[in-house]
Amino acid sequence: MRILRRICTATMPILVAITVLPVAAQNPDGGAPPAYPAKPVRIITGGPGTLPDIITRRLGQHLTRSWGQSVVVDNRGGAGLVIGTGAAARAAPDGYTLLVSDRTALAAAPAAYKEPPYNSSRDFAPITLISRSPALLVVHPSVPVKAVRELIDYARKYPGKLTYSAAGPVTGNHIAGEMFKQATGVDLMLIQYKGGAAAMLAVVSGEVATTFSTLPVALPVVAAGKVKALAIASGKRYSGLPDIPTVAEAGVPGFEADNWNGLLAPARTPPEIIAKVNRDAVAVLRDPEVRKSFFEHGSEIMAGTPEDFARFIITETERMKRVIDAAGIRVSQ
């Protein structure tokens, strides 16, 4: 018993030091930590005018009002948001750098890159899935088809003749095109461009035959009659185009190539900060006016918990890996 008392007496200062040191390190003056956020918050996302950028600015405007602190959008375009996502992975895990990234960077790129610049499951703390955005399958008016089944038949009749455009390697329209090829067995030739607008312009000009485009890019040229819309690459019809069937309805069962965006922080960001950002971001996303503004840009709100988003990233990464491996896609940095 005397030995036990001596051990307790000797170790008590060490235990107190271990308990106190983290608090002291966080609060040199010994007071309570400042309420988060106590200064402007930066959100890294894709290039100006891209869908992730539009989404980030909508979210940032409302969080600025909620927090009383500026939310600054840090645009990092290039490589399908891989550059910006990599920068966020290396940022300090203090809650003052967040990330809005998408399927390309979080699920497809890690499977396609020979040396991935980050690990989506290891290097990030998911906060919430933000939205899903269906792609629209369009063709140039000169292509003599009016439906998906006719496009498949035409591609089979003239193998290698039809081309499709993409905004770069493993971007949304690239992956959607590869999924379509694998699901139907058709031979489409990939032509890559720098950005979604350029990929659509190639279809408008007749330089390529078809593409899977985001709705904000596709809808104006569809309305102008410059391209023909064949189908929505989603699990359900888009209410803004109620007469356009899904690819699955049009003859390719189970086909679904939605893109999606989510909010994340660097790994090891304190859980209490993750919880607060989730709570405040979800409240913004569930606001009817915000839902309406997202819908106008072709996006459906999908807000949820950090745990749900973490599982979703894993599932999507596995799905993208199957597509990418089957297509033999490899991207060198």
Secondary structure, DSSP 8 states (H G I E B T S, - for coil): -HHHHHHHHHHHHHHHHHHHHHHHHH-TTSS----S-SS-EEEEESSTTSHHHHHHHHHHHHHHHHHTS-EEEEE--SGGGHHHHHHHHTS-SSSSEEEEEEHIIIIIHHHHBSS-S--TTTSEEEEEEEEEE-EEEEE-TTS--SSHHHHHHHHHHSTTT-EEEESSTT-HHHHHHHHHHHHH----EEEE-SSHHHHHHHHHHTSSSEEEEEHHHHHHHHHTTSSEEEEE-SSS--TTSTTS-BTTTTT-TT----EEEEEEEETT--HHHHHHHHHHHHHHHTSHHHHHHHHHTT-EE----HHHHHHHHHHHHHHHHHHHHHHT--B--
